[in-house]
Amino acid sequence: MSFSCFGAFNSCKGKSGRGQAQTEEIVTNNVRLFSYNSLRSATADFHPSNRIGGGGFGVVYRGVLRDGTQVAIKSLSAESKQGTNEFLTEINMISHIQHPNLVQLIGCCVEGSNRILVYEYLENNSVASALLGSKGKHIALDWPQRAAICMGTASGLAFLHEEAEPHIVHRDIKASNILLDENLHPKIGDFGLAKLFPDNVTHISTRVAGTVGYLAPEYALLGQLTKKADVYSFGVLILEIVSGRSSSKAAFGEDLLVLVEWTWKLREEGRLLDLVDSELSEYPEGEVMRFIKVALFCTQAGPQQRPGMKQVVEMLSKEVNLNEKLLTEPGVYRAHTSRHLGSTSAGETSSSQAYKGKQSLDPFITSSQLSVTQMLPR
């Protein structure tokens, strides 16, 4: 069955000027097709006061539709170089994906050079805003809420990797792309950087797109994109949620370590709980330690060392004994240089050093209560 928005695009591509007659919103099989003028009206002509987010691929505005529904309207920038085919492929892909931990696409607009997506509106913005943002937007999150955000995000990402057809690599998992509804339920947003990922492809060499602080070294340095790049980013996200600190801004200690490096240093010194956000006055130490260690498994230098997201969900949700003998040092990518902890030189810049690690097929998890989980690289 063909996707209805392709036909809708053909019918509206001549309506690009502001002065032309405003078209009514059309209900299609999967998403609603909006006219550009209707979205201008919903956002008060894309007024800056309605801006709620932005990035390299466009700006997001809060809007109110004619029926009173609040929505998030993502206007893609011309500089994004995202052509018509890419845009329609994105719509075709995400319109069929339904999961409680994924932001729902409501509609789209394709008129002239305008490429706009209309999503459900999430009342509490993002993890970046709630946990890492300014005091005005800050939300005090207790440990159960933070744990639920980690679990929900892991569940949504596991769905994208293993159950969505075709499988999807997000490419930009970060705090600002994890949105929170009125109950602080997490939903993964912004599929503008997502790529289809067929089972028979081991990796995709592509233009690197993502956010420094979350980039897996093998992806940042060699452009090799696999599901394990998302796993790395998710590991960084866990550390941010536990610590209440941004991976892209904070630097720790005399050596100005990034968050992943600092966490590894604390582990070596037996002080992992020093990572925990000072705002958390009460938390279960054992569970928090397990979350931190899972993050370290996710951020190991070698992509083949990292667990898959379904395995991560299991590691987070069940009281399992993590096999720390398999835990290796994290890989770290910096904007202008790369460094692998434990390399022969602190200034090591070799790309192979950035993600080298011992290969192993041993399980990450051992538990008398669970069957042994064999961790194999996909």
N, C-alpha and C positions, 0 to 999 in steps of 0.2 A: 504493500500500500504506500503510495507516495505521500510525502509530508505536505500538508496543506499550505504551509507558509511559503513554499516555493511558488505555488500558484498565486498566492496573495501578492508575492513580490512582483510577479509579472503584471499584475493588475494595477499596481500602485506606483510603478517606477517612474511614471511621467509626472507625478504630483509632487514636485519638489519645491515650489515657490511658496512663500508665505501668503502671497496675495491670491492664490488659487483657492477654490472652494474647499471647505473643510469636510473631510470624509467622516462617516460614522465608524465607530469601532466595529470590527467584524469578528465574530466568534468562529474559530476554526476548530478542527478536531482536537488539537492538543493545546494550542495557545491562542490568545486573542491578538489580532493585528490592529495596532493603534495608528491613527494618523499622527503626523508630526505636530499639527496644531493642537490636537487634544492633549498631547504630552506637554506642550508649551503651556497650555492652560493649567494643567495639573501641577506644574512646578512654578507658577507665576513667572513664566518666561525664563525658566532655569535661573531663578534669582539666587545670588550667592548665599542668602540666609537659609536656603533649602538644601545647600550642599552638605552631605553627610559623610563623604569619603571620596577618595581619588587615588589614582596611580598612573603608571605609564600607559595603560590602555584606555583610560578615560576617567570620567567623573561620575559620581553617584549622587543623585538628588532625592530628597523625600518629596513625594507627590501625593495629591489627593484626587482620585478619579471622580467622575460626575456622580457616581452612586455613593460617594463618601468613603470608599475604600482607600486606605493608606497603602502606598506602594513605594518601592525603591526603584528609581529609574536610572539606569546606567547608560550614559551617553558616551559612546566610544569616540576617542579622538582621532582626527585625521592622521596624526603622527603615529598612530598605532600600526599603520600599514596593513590593517586587517581588511582584506578585500571582501567583495560580495560573497564569493564562494566560501571563504573561511567563516564569515558571519553566519551564513545559512547552515553550514555544517555544524557550527556550534549550537544553533537553535535546534536543529534536527536531533542532535545528540542529547542535549539536556532535557528536551521536552518529554522524552520517553523515560527519564530516570526519576523514580519516585522512592524516597527513603526518608524516615523521620529526621535524619540528621543531615539532610541536604536541603539547601534553599530552593524553594519552588519557583520555577519560571512561570509567570502569568501571561506575558505577551511580548510583542516585538514591534518595531517600526523600521521599515526599510523604504525611505523616500529620498531620491536623489543621492546625495553623499551622506545622508544621516543613517547611522546604524545605532539603534537603541534597543536595550533589553529592559523589560519591566518585570521585577521580581516582587515576591511577597516582602512586606516591611517587617523588620525585626525590631521590637521596641527598645531593646537594650544595646543596640549597636553591635559592637564586637568585643572580643576578649581584649584586644589591644586598647580599646577605649575604656572598658570597665575595669581592667586590672592594671594596665600600664599607662593609662592616659592621665590627663590633668585632673586636679581635685574636683572640678565641677562635674566631670563625667564619671569619676571613680565610684565603683561599687565595692563595698566590703564583702568579699567572698570567703565563706568559711571552708573548711577542708571538704566536707561532703559535696559542696557545690563545685569545688575545683576538681575533685575526683570524678564527678558526674560529667563535667565538661571534657575531661580527658577521655573518659570512656565513650561518650557519645561521638566525639570526633573520631576516635579510633574505629568505632562501629561504622560510621559513614564512609571513612576512607577504605576500610576493608570491603565494603559494598562496592565502591568504585573499582577497586583492584580485582575483585574475585567474582562478583555477581552481576554487575552491569554488563550489558552486551552492546558493543564490544567493551572489553575492560578499558578503564580510563586511568591515566596518570595525570594528576592535577597540575603538578609543576610549580605551584606557588602556595603551599600550605604554610600559613603564618598566622599570627594572632589577629591581624586585621581582617583575615578572610574566614575567621570562625565567628559567626554571628550568634547573638543571643536573643531569644524571644522573651516574652513577658515573664516567663517562669525560669529564665536563665538556661533554657534548653538549647544546646549548641547545634548549629547547622553550618555546614561547610558551604561557602559561597564563592563566587567569581570563578566560573569555569571558562573564562576568556583565554586562559593559558593552557587549558586541558588539551591533551592529545589522545587520539585513539591508540589503543595498545593491543594489537592482536596477539593471541597466545603463541603463535609460531615465530615471533620476533623477540630476540633476547635483549636487544637494546635499540634505541632510536638515536641516531646522531642528528642533532638539530641545533638551531640557534638557541643559545642559552637564554632563558627567560625566568626570572625569579627574583628573590630578595636576598641581598647579602646578609649573612647572619643565619640564614636557614639553608643555604646551598650545600648540597653534598659535594665533596671535593671532586669526585670523578665526573660529575655533571658540569660543575663550574669550569674545570680545567680542560676536559676532553669533549664536552658536549654529549656524553653518553648518558642517555635518559632511560632509566628503568623504574619500576615500582619502588625499588630500594632508595631512590632519590627522595620520594615522598616519605618513606619511612624515616630517613635521616631528618627531614624537616619536622616531622611529627615528634621525634625525640627532642629536638630543640624546643618545640612548643611545650612539651611536658615540663622541661626545666624552667621555662618562663612562668608557667602556671604555678609551679611549686615555689619558686623564688620571688615572684612578683617583680622580676626585672627583665628588661628588654635585651634580647640577644644582640640586637643590631646597634645598641647604644652603650650599654654598660661595659666597663672594663674593670678587672678585679686584680688586686694585689699590686706589688711593685712592678711586675712584669706586664701589667695591663692585659691580662689574659681575657679571652672571650669566654662566654658563659660555659661552653662545653669544656674548655680547657680547665677552667676554675673548678668545675664539678669533678673532673678527673683528679685534680690535685687534692681536693678535699677527701676523695675516696682513698687516695694513697696515704693520706695523713690520718685516716680514721675519723674524719670530722664531717661526714656527709650531711648530717642534720644542720650544719651551719649554713647550708644552702637555703633552708626553709625561710619563707617570708616572715619578717618580724611581726606582721599583722596577725599571723596565725598564733593565737595564744593557746589553743588546744588542738591537738591532732594526734591520731594514732601513729606512733613512731614507726612501728613495723610496716604499716601500709605505705606510709610516705617514703620510707627507705626503699620499698619494693618499686614504687613508681619511679624514683630517681634511678635505680639500677636498670629498670626497663628502658628508660631514656638513654642510658649509656649503651645498652645493647643496640638500640636503634641508631646511634651515632657512631658506631665503630667505623674505622677507616675503610675497610674492605666492604663493598656492597654485598658480597656473598656471605659476610659475617652477620649481617643484620637479619632479624626475623621478618617474616611476612606479616601483613597487618592482621590477618586472622589469628596468627600466633601471638601478636601483641595484645589483641583483645583478651585472649586467654590468660596471658601473663599479668594483665592488669586486673582482671575480674576474679581470678581465683587465687586462693592462698597457696601458691605453688612454691617449691624451693628452686630458686634460680641457680643454674649451674654457672657460678661465677668463674670457674676455672676456664671457661670459654670466652670470658670477657676480655677484649683487647682494647687498646688505646683508641680514642676517637680521632677521626680525621678532621682537619680544620682548614677552611678556605678563607683567605683574606682578600680584600679587593685587589691588591697589587702583588701579593705573594702568598704562597701556600706553606703550610707547616704541618708536619705529622709529628705528634708527640712521640718522643723516643727515637727520632731520626738522629743520624750521626752529628748533624749540625743544627743549631737553633735557627739558623737562617736558611735551612734547606728549602729549595724552590723547585726541586724536581717533581714533576707531576706524578711520577710513579711512587714517590715517597708520600704523596698526599693521601693515598688511599691503600697503601700496601697493608697486608695483614695475613695472619696464618689462616689457611683454609682448613675447615673442619666440617665434618658431617655429623658430629656428635650433637645430642639434644641440648638446647638452651635450658630446658626445664626438666627437673627430675622430682618426682613426688610419689610417695607410696599410695596416695589417694587418686592419682591420675595415671592413665596409660602414658607410656613414654612417647613424647612428641618428637618425631624426627624432623629436624629443620634442614630442608634441602633448598638450595638456591633455585629460583624459578628460571 
